[in-house]
Amino acid sequence: MDDVEIAISKPADWVPRDLDNLSVEALKEYIKDLSCELERVRKEISMREVVRSEADAMFKK
């Protein structure tokens, strides 16, 4: 079987926020929220890489 990657498009519901009307405190909170989400995504990527690596190792035997 070929190594096939499925491209998943960017979710249509994610839209960058309008920053013009946010206070400095609100902007800091927004950065905090984005940082948490970024960390969550990085952990998911790491977990998937581990699973893929383990699967690759299993099928190479």
PDBQT receptor file of N, H, CA, C and O in Angstrom, charges set to zero:
ATOM      1  N   MET A   1       0.854  -1.177   0.000  1.00  0.00    +0.000 N 
ATOM      2  CA  MET A   1       0.000   0.000   0.000  1.00  0.00    +0.000 C 
ATOM      3  C   MET A   1       0.897   1.236   0.000  1.00  0.00    +0.000 C 
ATOM      4  O   MET A   1       1.903   1.275   0.708  1.00  0.00    +0.000 OA
ATOM      5  N   ASP A   2       0.542   2.222  -0.775  1.00  0.00    +0.000 N 
ATOM      6  H   ASP A   2      -0.275   2.191  -1.350  1.00  0.00    +0.000 HD
ATOM      7  CA  ASP A   2       1.317   3.460  -0.843  1.00  0.00    +0.000 C 
ATOM      8  C   ASP A   2       1.139   4.277   0.426  1.00  0.00    +0.000 C 
ATOM      9  O   ASP A   2       0.123   4.194   1.116  1.00  0.00    +0.000 OA
ATOM     10  N   ASP A   3       2.158   5.062   0.705  1.00  0.00    +0.000 N 
ATOM     11  H   ASP A   3       2.984   5.129   0.145  1.00  0.00    +0.000 HD
ATOM     12  CA  ASP A   3       2.101   5.974   1.849  1.00  0.00    +0.000 C 
ATOM     13  C   ASP A   3       1.257   7.173   1.433  1.00  0.00    +0.000 C 
ATOM     14  O   ASP A   3       1.738   8.061   0.730  1.00  0.00    +0.000 OA
ATOM     15  N   VAL A   4       0.013   7.200   1.863  1.00  0.00    +0.000 N 
ATOM     16  H   VAL A   4      -0.378   6.479   2.435  1.00  0.00    +0.000 HD
ATOM     17  CA  VAL A   4      -0.930   8.232   1.431  1.00  0.00    +0.000 C 
ATOM     18  C   VAL A   4      -1.211   9.187   2.580  1.00  0.00    +0.000 C 
ATOM     19  O   VAL A   4      -1.562   8.767   3.682  1.00  0.00    +0.000 OA
ATOM     20  N   GLU A   5      -1.055  10.454   2.313  1.00  0.00    +0.000 N 
ATOM     21  H   GLU A   5      -0.769  10.796   1.418  1.00  0.00    +0.000 HD
ATOM     22  CA  GLU A   5      -1.401  11.492   3.284  1.00  0.00    +0.000 C 
ATOM     23  C   GLU A   5      -2.728  12.106   2.858  1.00  0.00    +0.000 C 
ATOM     24  O   GLU A   5      -2.911  12.448   1.690  1.00  0.00    +0.000 OA
ATOM     25  N   ILE A   6      -3.630  12.243   3.780  1.00  0.00    +0.000 N 
ATOM     26  H   ILE A   6      -3.481  11.965   4.729  1.00  0.00    +0.000 HD
ATOM     27  CA  ILE A   6      -4.911  12.876   3.488  1.00  0.00    +0.000 C 
ATOM     28  C   ILE A   6      -4.816  14.331   3.915  1.00  0.00    +0.000 C 
ATOM     29  O   ILE A   6      -4.567  14.637   5.081  1.00  0.00    +0.000 OA
ATOM     30  N   ALA A   7      -5.017  15.209   2.964  1.00  0.00    +0.000 N 
ATOM     31  H   ALA A   7      -5.219  14.960   2.016  1.00  0.00    +0.000 HD
ATOM     32  CA  ALA A   7      -4.961  16.641   3.266  1.00  0.00    +0.000 C 
ATOM     33  C   ALA A   7      -6.296  17.082   3.838  1.00  0.00    +0.000 C 
ATOM     34  O   ALA A   7      -7.346  16.892   3.223  1.00  0.00    +0.000 OA
ATOM     35  N   ILE A   8      -6.242  17.663   5.004  1.00  0.00    +0.000 N 
ATOM     36  H   ILE A   8      -5.389  17.817   5.503  1.00  0.00    +0.000 HD
ATOM     37  CA  ILE A   8      -7.448  18.166   5.643  1.00  0.00    +0.000 C 
ATOM     38  C   ILE A   8      -7.396  19.679   5.571  1.00  0.00    +0.000 C 
ATOM     39  O   ILE A   8      -6.448  20.309   6.040  1.00  0.00    +0.000 OA
ATOM     40  N   SER A   9      -8.409  20.236   4.989  1.00  0.00    +0.000 N 
ATOM     41  H   SER A   9      -9.179  19.724   4.609  1.00  0.00    +0.000 HD
ATOM     42  CA  SER A   9      -8.410  21.687   4.823  1.00  0.00    +0.000 C 
ATOM     43  C   SER A   9      -8.600  22.390   6.162  1.00  0.00    +0.000 C 
ATOM     44  O   SER A   9      -9.074  21.804   7.136  1.00  0.00    +0.000 OA
ATOM     45  N   LYS A  10      -8.224  23.635   6.180  1.00  0.00    +0.000 N 
ATOM     46  H   LYS A  10      -7.839  24.111   5.389  1.00  0.00    +0.000 HD
ATOM     47  CA  LYS A  10      -8.367  24.469   7.368  1.00  0.00    +0.000 C 
ATOM     48  C   LYS A  10      -9.852  24.568   7.719  1.00  0.00    +0.000 C 
ATOM     49  O   LYS A  10     -10.678  24.826   6.843  1.00  0.00    +0.000 OA
ATOM     50  N   PRO A  11     -10.192  24.368   8.972  1.00  0.00    +0.000 N 
ATOM     51  CA  PRO A  11     -11.609  24.453   9.343  1.00  0.00    +0.000 C 
ATOM     52  C   PRO A  11     -12.217  25.797   8.942  1.00  0.00    +0.000 C 
ATOM     53  O   PRO A  11     -11.642  26.859   9.183  1.00  0.00    +0.000 OA
ATOM     54  N   ALA A  12     -13.361  25.721   8.341  1.00  0.00    +0.000 N 
ATOM     55  H   ALA A  12     -13.828  24.858   8.144  1.00  0.00    +0.000 HD
ATOM     56  CA  ALA A  12     -14.028  26.936   7.860  1.00  0.00    +0.000 C 
ATOM     57  C   ALA A  12     -14.487  27.825   9.010  1.00  0.00    +0.000 C 
ATOM     58  O   ALA A  12     -14.677  29.028   8.831  1.00  0.00    +0.000 OA
ATOM     59  N   ASP A  13     -14.665  27.237  10.184  1.00  0.00    +0.000 N 
ATOM     60  H   ASP A  13     -14.510  26.260  10.330  1.00  0.00    +0.000 HD
ATOM     61  CA  ASP A  13     -15.179  28.031  11.294  1.00  0.00    +0.000 C 
ATOM     62  C   ASP A  13     -14.088  28.797  12.046  1.00  0.00    +0.000 C 
ATOM     63  O   ASP A  13     -14.402  29.595  12.929  1.00  0.00    +0.000 OA
ATOM     64  N   TRP A  14     -12.816  28.572  11.715  1.00  0.00    +0.000 N 
ATOM     65  H   TRP A  14     -12.561  27.924  10.997  1.00  0.00    +0.000 HD
ATOM     66  CA  TRP A  14     -11.746  29.315  12.376  1.00  0.00    +0.000 C 
ATOM     67  C   TRP A  14     -11.447  30.570  11.587  1.00  0.00    +0.000 C 
ATOM     68  O   TRP A  14     -11.045  30.513  10.425  1.00  0.00    +0.000 OA
ATOM     69  N   VAL A  15     -11.645  31.686  12.225  1.00  0.00    +0.000 N 
ATOM     70  H   VAL A  15     -11.971  31.732  13.169  1.00  0.00    +0.000 HD
ATOM     71  CA  VAL A  15     -11.392  32.984  11.604  1.00  0.00    +0.000 C 
ATOM     72  C   VAL A  15     -10.570  33.807  12.591  1.00  0.00    +0.000 C 
ATOM     73  O   VAL A  15     -10.931  33.905  13.764  1.00  0.00    +0.000 OA
ATOM     74  N   PRO A  16      -9.468  34.400  12.130  1.00  0.00    +0.000 N 
ATOM     75  CA  PRO A  16      -8.705  35.252  13.045  1.00  0.00    +0.000 C 
ATOM     76  C   PRO A  16      -9.588  36.355  13.615  1.00  0.00    +0.000 C 
ATOM     77  O   PRO A  16     -10.413  36.936  12.910  1.00  0.00    +0.000 OA
ATOM     78  N   ARG A  17      -9.405  36.628  14.880  1.00  0.00    +0.000 N 
ATOM     79  H   ARG A  17      -8.735  36.155  15.453  1.00  0.00    +0.000 HD
ATOM     80  CA  ARG A  17     -10.225  37.659  15.535  1.00  0.00    +0.000 C 
ATOM     81  C   ARG A  17      -9.827  39.048  15.083  1.00  0.00    +0.000 C 
ATOM     82  O   ARG A  17      -8.672  39.302  14.740  1.00  0.00    +0.000 OA
ATOM     83  N   ASP A  18     -10.790  39.934  15.086  1.00  0.00    +0.000 N 
ATOM     84  H   ASP A  18     -11.728  39.728  15.364  1.00  0.00    +0.000 HD
ATOM     85  CA  ASP A  18     -10.528  41.347  14.833  1.00  0.00    +0.000 C 
ATOM     86  C   ASP A  18      -9.912  41.908  16.111  1.00  0.00    +0.000 C 
ATOM     87  O   ASP A  18     -10.544  41.894  17.166  1.00  0.00    +0.000 OA
ATOM     88  N   LEU A  19      -8.696  42.394  16.017  1.00  0.00    +0.000 N 
ATOM     89  H   LEU A  19      -8.182  42.405  15.159  1.00  0.00    +0.000 HD
ATOM     90  CA  LEU A  19      -7.969  42.848  17.200  1.00  0.00    +0.000 C 
ATOM     91  C   LEU A  19      -8.150  44.330  17.490  1.00  0.00    +0.000 C 
ATOM     92  O   LEU A  19      -7.752  44.811  18.550  1.00  0.00    +0.000 OA
ATOM     93  N   ASP A  20      -8.740  45.042  16.567  1.00  0.00    +0.000 N 
ATOM     94  H   ASP A  20      -9.063  44.651  15.705  1.00  0.00    +0.000 HD
ATOM     95  CA  ASP A  20      -8.840  46.502  16.685  1.00  0.00    +0.000 C 
ATOM     96  C   ASP A  20      -9.532  46.978  17.958  1.00  0.00    +0.000 C 
ATOM     97  O   ASP A  20      -9.119  47.977  18.547  1.00  0.00    +0.000 OA
ATOM     98  N   ASN A  21     -10.563  46.290  18.382  1.00  0.00    +0.000 N 
ATOM     99  H   ASN A  21     -10.900  45.479  17.903  1.00  0.00    +0.000 HD
ATOM    100  CA  ASN A  21     -11.357  46.769  19.515  1.00  0.00    +0.000 C 
ATOM    101  C   ASN A  21     -11.031  46.076  20.838  1.00  0.00    +0.000 C 
ATOM    102  O   ASN A  21     -11.763  46.231  21.816  1.00  0.00    +0.000 OA
ATOM    103  N   LEU A  22      -9.939  45.316  20.874  1.00  0.00    +0.000 N 
ATOM    104  H   LEU A  22      -9.344  45.190  20.080  1.00  0.00    +0.000 HD
ATOM    105  CA  LEU A  22      -9.577  44.610  22.101  1.00  0.00    +0.000 C 
ATOM    106  C   LEU A  22      -8.596  45.439  22.925  1.00  0.00    +0.000 C 
ATOM    107  O   LEU A  22      -7.703  46.092  22.385  1.00  0.00    +0.000 OA
ATOM    108  N   SER A  23      -8.779  45.398  24.222  1.00  0.00    +0.000 N 
ATOM    109  H   SER A  23      -9.505  44.868  24.661  1.00  0.00    +0.000 HD
ATOM    110  CA  SER A  23      -7.856  46.095  25.129  1.00  0.00    +0.000 C 
ATOM    111  C   SER A  23      -6.546  45.312  25.211  1.00  0.00    +0.000 C 
ATOM    112  O   SER A  23      -6.455  44.182  24.730  1.00  0.00    +0.000 OA
ATOM    113  N   VAL A  24      -5.551  45.916  25.815  1.00  0.00    +0.000 N 
ATOM    114  H   VAL A  24      -5.625  46.833  26.205  1.00  0.00    +0.000 HD
ATOM    115  CA  VAL A  24      -4.269  45.236  26.004  1.00  0.00    +0.000 C 
ATOM    116  C   VAL A  24      -4.472  43.971  26.835  1.00  0.00    +0.000 C 
ATOM    117  O   VAL A  24      -3.905  42.925  26.521  1.00  0.00    +0.000 OA
ATOM    118  N   GLU A  25      -5.271  44.063  27.881  1.00  0.00    +0.000 N 
ATOM    119  H   GLU A  25      -5.731  44.914  28.135  1.00  0.00    +0.000 HD
ATOM    120  CA  GLU A  25      -5.537  42.886  28.718  1.00  0.00    +0.000 C 
ATOM    121  C   GLU A  25      -6.254  41.796  27.923  1.00  0.00    +0.000 C 
ATOM    122  O   GLU A  25      -5.933  40.614  28.053  1.00  0.00    +0.000 OA
ATOM    123  N   ALA A  26      -7.207  42.187  27.115  1.00  0.00    +0.000 N 
ATOM    124  H   ALA A  26      -7.468  43.147  27.009  1.00  0.00    +0.000 HD
ATOM    125  CA  ALA A  26      -7.922  41.212  26.285  1.00  0.00    +0.000 C 
ATOM    126  C   ALA A  26      -6.973  40.569  25.275  1.00  0.00    +0.000 C 
ATOM    127  O   ALA A  26      -7.082  39.376  24.994  1.00  0.00    +0.000 OA
ATOM    128  N   LEU A  27      -6.060  41.343  24.738  1.00  0.00    +0.000 N 
ATOM    129  H   LEU A  27      -5.972  42.313  24.966  1.00  0.00    +0.000 HD
ATOM    130  CA  LEU A  27      -5.073  40.806  23.798  1.00  0.00    +0.000 C 
ATOM    131  C   LEU A  27      -4.151  39.806  24.496  1.00  0.00    +0.000 C 
ATOM    132  O   LEU A  27      -3.808  38.772  23.923  1.00  0.00    +0.000 OA
ATOM    133  N   LYS A  28      -3.754  40.110  25.723  1.00  0.00    +0.000 N 
ATOM    134  H   LYS A  28      -4.033  40.950  26.189  1.00  0.00    +0.000 HD
ATOM    135  CA  LYS A  28      -2.918  39.187  26.490  1.00  0.00    +0.000 C 
ATOM    136  C   LYS A  28      -3.662  37.886  26.771  1.00  0.00    +0.000 C 
ATOM    137  O   LYS A  28      -3.082  36.803  26.693  1.00  0.00    +0.000 OA
ATOM    138  N   GLU A  29      -4.928  37.995  27.092  1.00  0.00    +0.000 N 
ATOM    139  H   GLU A  29      -5.400  38.875  27.155  1.00  0.00    +0.000 HD
ATOM    140  CA  GLU A  29      -5.752  36.803  27.331  1.00  0.00    +0.000 C 
ATOM    141  C   GLU A  29      -5.896  35.985  26.048  1.00  0.00    +0.000 C 
ATOM    142  O   GLU A  29      -5.865  34.755  26.079  1.00  0.00    +0.000 OA
ATOM    143  N   TYR A  30      -6.051  36.669  24.942  1.00  0.00    +0.000 N 
ATOM    144  H   TYR A  30      -6.076  37.668  24.917  1.00  0.00    +0.000 HD
ATOM    145  CA  TYR A  30      -6.151  36.007  23.638  1.00  0.00    +0.000 C 
ATOM    146  C   TYR A  30      -4.856  35.253  23.330  1.00  0.00    +0.000 C 
ATOM    147  O   TYR A  30      -4.898  34.123  22.842  1.00  0.00    +0.000 OA
ATOM    148  N   ILE A  31      -3.711  35.870  23.610  1.00  0.00    +0.000 N 
ATOM    149  H   ILE A  31      -3.677  36.787  24.006  1.00  0.00    +0.000 HD
ATOM    150  CA  ILE A  31      -2.424  35.203  23.411  1.00  0.00    +0.000 C 
ATOM    151  C   ILE A  31      -2.348  33.952  24.280  1.00  0.00    +0.000 C 
ATOM    152  O   ILE A  31      -1.889  32.904  23.825  1.00  0.00    +0.000 OA
ATOM    153  N   LYS A  32      -2.795  34.059  25.524  1.00  0.00    +0.000 N 
ATOM    154  H   LYS A  32      -3.168  34.910  25.893  1.00  0.00    +0.000 HD
ATOM    155  CA  LYS A  32      -2.789  32.915  26.437  1.00  0.00    +0.000 C 
ATOM    156  C   LYS A  32      -3.654  31.780  25.886  1.00  0.00    +0.000 C 
ATOM    157  O   LYS A  32      -3.245  30.619  25.897  1.00  0.00    +0.000 OA
ATOM    158  N   ASP A  33      -4.839  32.120  25.411  1.00  0.00    +0.000 N 
ATOM    159  H   ASP A  33      -5.172  33.063  25.403  1.00  0.00    +0.000 HD
ATOM    160  CA  ASP A  33      -5.734  31.115  24.831  1.00  0.00    +0.000 C 
ATOM    161  C   ASP A  33      -5.103  30.449  23.612  1.00  0.00    +0.000 C 
ATOM    162  O   ASP A  33      -5.160  29.229  23.459  1.00  0.00    +0.000 OA
ATOM    163  N   LEU A  34      -4.506  31.259  22.754  1.00  0.00    +0.000 N 
ATOM    164  H   LEU A  34      -4.459  32.250  22.877  1.00  0.00    +0.000 HD
ATOM    165  CA  LEU A  34      -3.869  30.714  21.554  1.00  0.00    +0.000 C 
ATOM    166  C   LEU A  34      -2.677  29.833  21.917  1.00  0.00    +0.000 C 
ATOM    167  O   LEU A  34      -2.451  28.803  21.282  1.00  0.00    +0.000 OA
ATOM    168  N   SER A  35      -1.924  30.227  22.922  1.00  0.00    +0.000 N 
ATOM    169  H   SER A  35      -2.108  31.064  23.437  1.00  0.00    +0.000 HD
ATOM    170  CA  SER A  35      -0.775  29.435  23.363  1.00  0.00    +0.000 C 
ATOM    171  C   SER A  35      -1.222  28.071  23.881  1.00  0.00    +0.000 C 
ATOM    172  O   SER A  35      -0.582  27.056  23.605  1.00  0.00    +0.000 OA
ATOM    173  N   CYS A  36      -2.307  28.052  24.622  1.00  0.00    +0.000 N 
ATOM    174  H   CYS A  36      -2.827  28.876  24.846  1.00  0.00    +0.000 HD
ATOM    175  CA  CYS A  36      -2.855  26.782  25.125  1.00  0.00    +0.000 C 
ATOM    176  C   CYS A  36      -3.298  25.890  23.968  1.00  0.00    +0.000 C 
ATOM    177  O   CYS A  36      -3.050  24.684  23.975  1.00  0.00    +0.000 OA
ATOM    178  N   GLU A  37      -3.938  26.473  23.004  1.00  0.00    +0.000 N 
ATOM    179  H   GLU A  37      -4.140  27.452  22.999  1.00  0.00    +0.000 HD
ATOM    180  CA  GLU A  37      -4.395  25.705  21.844  1.00  0.00    +0.000 C 
ATOM    181  C   GLU A  37      -3.206  25.195  21.040  1.00  0.00    +0.000 C 
ATOM    182  O   GLU A  37      -3.215  24.057  20.570  1.00  0.00    +0.000 OA
ATOM    183  N   LEU A  38      -2.195  26.021  20.881  1.00  0.00    +0.000 N 
ATOM    184  H   LEU A  38      -2.188  26.945  21.263  1.00  0.00    +0.000 HD
ATOM    185  CA  LEU A  38      -0.994  25.615  20.164  1.00  0.00    +0.000 C 
ATOM    186  C   LEU A  38      -0.317  24.444  20.866  1.00  0.00    +0.000 C 
ATOM    187  O   LEU A  38       0.125  23.502  20.208  1.00  0.00    +0.000 OA
ATOM    188  N   GLU A  39      -0.232  24.489  22.168  1.00  0.00    +0.000 N 
ATOM    189  H   GLU A  39      -0.592  25.253  22.703  1.00  0.00    +0.000 HD
ATOM    190  CA  GLU A  39       0.363  23.395  22.935  1.00  0.00    +0.000 C 
ATOM    191  C   GLU A  39      -0.461  22.115  22.782  1.00  0.00    +0.000 C 
ATOM    192  O   GLU A  39       0.100  21.026  22.659  1.00  0.00    +0.000 OA
ATOM    193  N   ARG A  40      -1.762  22.241  22.790  1.00  0.00    +0.000 N 
ATOM    194  H   ARG A  40      -2.218  23.125  22.890  1.00  0.00    +0.000 HD
ATOM    195  CA  ARG A  40      -2.643  21.074  22.607  1.00  0.00    +0.000 C 
ATOM    196  C   ARG A  40      -2.412  20.434  21.243  1.00  0.00    +0.000 C 
ATOM    197  O   ARG A  40      -2.358  19.209  21.129  1.00  0.00    +0.000 OA
ATOM    198  N   VAL A  41      -2.278  21.255  20.220  1.00  0.00    +0.000 N 
ATOM    199  H   VAL A  41      -2.322  22.249  20.313  1.00  0.00    +0.000 HD
ATOM    200  CA  VAL A  41      -2.046  20.749  18.865  1.00  0.00    +0.000 C 
ATOM    201  C   VAL A  41      -0.672  20.090  18.776  1.00  0.00    +0.000 C 
ATOM    202  O   VAL A  41      -0.529  19.039  18.150  1.00  0.00    +0.000 OA
ATOM    203  N   ARG A  42       0.330  20.694  19.391  1.00  0.00    +0.000 N 
ATOM    204  H   ARG A  42       0.214  21.547  19.899  1.00  0.00    +0.000 HD
ATOM    205  CA  ARG A  42       1.676  20.102  19.378  1.00  0.00    +0.000 C 
ATOM    206  C   ARG A  42       1.693  18.736  20.059  1.00  0.00    +0.000 C 
ATOM    207  O   ARG A  42       2.353  17.814  19.579  1.00  0.00    +0.000 OA
ATOM    208  N   LYS A  43       0.976  18.599  21.169  1.00  0.00    +0.000 N 
ATOM    209  H   LYS A  43       0.440  19.348  21.559  1.00  0.00    +0.000 HD
ATOM    210  CA  LYS A  43       0.894  17.307  21.853  1.00  0.00    +0.000 C 
ATOM    211  C   LYS A  43       0.214  16.269  20.967  1.00  0.00    +0.000 C 
ATOM    212  O   LYS A  43       0.639  15.115  20.916  1.00  0.00    +0.000 OA
ATOM    213  N   GLU A  44      -0.831  16.678  20.278  1.00  0.00    +0.000 N 
ATOM    214  H   GLU A  44      -1.177  17.616  20.319  1.00  0.00    +0.000 HD
ATOM    215  CA  GLU A  44      -1.536  15.762  19.376  1.00  0.00    +0.000 C 
ATOM    216  C   GLU A  44      -0.613  15.301  18.253  1.00  0.00    +0.000 C 
ATOM    217  O   GLU A  44      -0.599  14.122  17.898  1.00  0.00    +0.000 OA
ATOM    218  N   ILE A  45       0.150  16.223  17.701  1.00  0.00    +0.000 N 
ATOM    219  H   ILE A  45       0.139  17.181  17.989  1.00  0.00    +0.000 HD
ATOM    220  CA  ILE A  45       1.101  15.869  16.645  1.00  0.00    +0.000 C 
ATOM    221  C   ILE A  45       2.127  14.878  17.182  1.00  0.00    +0.000 C 
ATOM    222  O   ILE A  45       2.436  13.888  16.518  1.00  0.00    +0.000 OA
ATOM    223  N   SER A  46       2.653  15.131  18.365  1.00  0.00    +0.000 N 
ATOM    224  H   SER A  46       2.401  15.935  18.904  1.00  0.00    +0.000 HD
ATOM    225  CA  SER A  46       3.641  14.230  18.971  1.00  0.00    +0.000 C 
ATOM    226  C   SER A  46       3.069  12.834  19.172  1.00  0.00    +0.000 C 
ATOM    227  O   SER A  46       3.731  11.839  18.873  1.00  0.00    +0.000 OA
ATOM    228  N   MET A  47       1.850  12.758  19.675  1.00  0.00    +0.000 N 
ATOM    229  H   MET A  47       1.313  13.565  19.918  1.00  0.00    +0.000 HD
ATOM    230  CA  MET A  47       1.220  11.450  19.894  1.00  0.00    +0.000 C 
ATOM    231  C   MET A  47       1.040  10.712  18.572  1.00  0.00    +0.000 C 
ATOM    232  O   MET A  47       1.280   9.508  18.492  1.00  0.00    +0.000 OA
ATOM    233  N   ARG A  48       0.622  11.426  17.550  1.00  0.00    +0.000 N 
ATOM    234  H   ARG A  48       0.426  12.404  17.616  1.00  0.00    +0.000 HD
ATOM    235  CA  ARG A  48       0.422  10.788  16.246  1.00  0.00    +0.000 C 
ATOM    236  C   ARG A  48       1.746  10.327  15.644  1.00  0.00    +0.000 C 
ATOM    237  O   ARG A  48       1.797   9.283  14.992  1.00  0.00    +0.000 OA
ATOM    238  N   GLU A  49       2.807  11.087  15.852  1.00  0.00    +0.000 N 
ATOM    239  H   GLU A  49       2.765  11.935  16.381  1.00  0.00    +0.000 HD
ATOM    240  CA  GLU A  49       4.119  10.680  15.350  1.00  0.00    +0.000 C 
ATOM    241  C   GLU A  49       4.598   9.417  16.052  1.00  0.00    +0.000 C 
ATOM    242  O   GLU A  49       5.202   8.551  15.419  1.00  0.00    +0.000 OA
ATOM    243  N   VAL A  50       4.339   9.300  17.344  1.00  0.00    +0.000 N 
ATOM    244  H   VAL A  50       3.848  10.004  17.858  1.00  0.00    +0.000 HD
ATOM    245  CA  VAL A  50       4.711   8.094  18.085  1.00  0.00    +0.000 C 
ATOM    246  C   VAL A  50       3.945   6.893  17.546  1.00  0.00    +0.000 C 
ATOM    247  O   VAL A  50       4.532   5.839  17.303  1.00  0.00    +0.000 OA
ATOM    248  N   VAL A  51       2.653   7.045  17.361  1.00  0.00    +0.000 N 
ATOM    249  H   VAL A  51       2.176   7.901  17.559  1.00  0.00    +0.000 HD
ATOM    250  CA  VAL A  51       1.829   5.950  16.844  1.00  0.00    +0.000 C 
ATOM    251  C   VAL A  51       2.314   5.533  15.462  1.00  0.00    +0.000 C 
ATOM    252  O   VAL A  51       2.431   4.342  15.172  1.00  0.00    +0.000 OA
ATOM    253  N   ARG A  52       2.592   6.503  14.623  1.00  0.00    +0.000 N 
ATOM    254  H   ARG A  52       2.497   7.470  14.858  1.00  0.00    +0.000 HD
ATOM    255  CA  ARG A  52       3.051   6.198  13.265  1.00  0.00    +0.000 C 
ATOM    256  C   ARG A  52       4.403   5.493  13.301  1.00  0.00    +0.000 C 
ATOM    257  O   ARG A  52       4.626   4.537  12.557  1.00  0.00    +0.000 OA
ATOM    258  N   SER A  53       5.298   5.957  14.156  1.00  0.00    +0.000 N 
ATOM    259  H   SER A  53       5.117   6.733  14.759  1.00  0.00    +0.000 HD
ATOM    260  CA  SER A  53       6.616   5.344  14.280  1.00  0.00    +0.000 C 
ATOM    261  C   SER A  53       6.501   3.896  14.752  1.00  0.00    +0.000 C 
ATOM    262  O   SER A  53       7.189   3.011  14.242  1.00  0.00    +0.000 OA
ATOM    263  N   GLU A  54       5.629   3.664  15.726  1.00  0.00    +0.000 N 
ATOM    264  H   GLU A  54       5.071   4.383  16.140  1.00  0.00    +0.000 HD
ATOM    265  CA  GLU A  54       5.418   2.302  16.226  1.00  0.00    +0.000 C 
ATOM    266  C   GLU A  54       4.817   1.408  15.151  1.00  0.00    +0.000 C 
ATOM    267  O   GLU A  54       5.201   0.245  15.024  1.00  0.00    +0.000 OA
ATOM    268  N   ALA A  55       3.890   1.935  14.387  1.00  0.00    +0.000 N 
ATOM    269  H   ALA A  55       3.578   2.880  14.489  1.00  0.00    +0.000 HD
ATOM    270  CA  ALA A  55       3.286   1.161  13.304  1.00  0.00    +0.000 C 
ATOM    271  C   ALA A  55       4.325   0.851  12.231  1.00  0.00    +0.000 C 
ATOM    272  O   ALA A  55       4.387  -0.273  11.733  1.00  0.00    +0.000 OA
ATOM    273  N   ASP A  56       5.137   1.834  11.876  1.00  0.00    +0.000 N 
ATOM    274  H   ASP A  56       5.087   2.747  12.281  1.00  0.00    +0.000 HD
ATOM    275  CA  ASP A  56       6.190   1.610  10.884  1.00  0.00    +0.000 C 
ATOM    276  C   ASP A  56       7.154   0.531  11.355  1.00  0.00    +0.000 C 
ATOM    277  O   ASP A  56       7.550  -0.336  10.576  1.00  0.00    +0.000 OA
ATOM    278  N   ALA A  57       7.533   0.583  12.627  1.00  0.00    +0.000 N 
ATOM    279  H   ALA A  57       7.212   1.288  13.260  1.00  0.00    +0.000 HD
ATOM    280  CA  ALA A  57       8.452  -0.411  13.178  1.00  0.00    +0.000 C 
ATOM    281  C   ALA A  57       7.835  -1.804  13.157  1.00  0.00    +0.000 C 
ATOM    282  O   ALA A  57       8.526  -2.783  12.875  1.00  0.00    +0.000 OA
ATOM    283  N   MET A  58       6.557  -1.900  13.450  1.00  0.00    +0.000 N 
ATOM    284  H   MET A  58       5.996  -1.104  13.680  1.00  0.00    +0.000 HD
ATOM    285  CA  MET A  58       5.880  -3.190  13.478  1.00  0.00    +0.000 C 
ATOM    286  C   MET A  58       5.818  -3.809  12.083  1.00  0.00    +0.000 C 
ATOM    287  O   MET A  58       6.033  -5.012  11.931  1.00  0.00    +0.000 OA
ATOM    288  N   PHE A  59       5.531  -3.013  11.081  1.00  0.00    +0.000 N 
ATOM    289  H   PHE A  59       5.356  -2.036  11.204  1.00  0.00    +0.000 HD
ATOM    290  CA  PHE A  59       5.364  -3.547   9.735  1.00  0.00    +0.000 C 
ATOM    291  C   PHE A  59       6.689  -3.777   9.017  1.00  0.00    +0.000 C 
ATOM    292  O   PHE A  59       6.707  -4.414   7.964  1.00  0.00    +0.000 OA
ATOM    293  N   LYS A  60       7.793  -3.280   9.555  1.00  0.00    +0.000 N 
ATOM    294  H   LYS A  60       7.779  -2.763  10.411  1.00  0.00    +0.000 HD
ATOM    295  CA  LYS A  60       9.098  -3.510   8.943  1.00  0.00    +0.000 C 
ATOM    296  C   LYS A  60       9.706  -4.832   9.388  1.00  0.00    +0.000 C 
ATOM    297  O   LYS A  60      10.713  -5.259   8.823  1.00  0.00    +0.000 OA
ATOM    298  N   LYS A  61       9.121  -5.492  10.387  1.00  0.00    +0.000 N 
ATOM    299  H   LYS A  61       8.303  -5.145  10.845  1.00  0.00    +0.000 HD
ATOM    300  CA  LYS A  61       9.649  -6.770  10.895  1.00  0.00    +0.000 C 
ATOM    301  C   LYS A  61       9.423  -7.881   9.911  1.00  0.00    +0.000 C 
ATOM    302  O   LYS A  61       9.802  -9.023  10.171  1.00  0.00    +0.000 OA
TER     303      LYS A  61
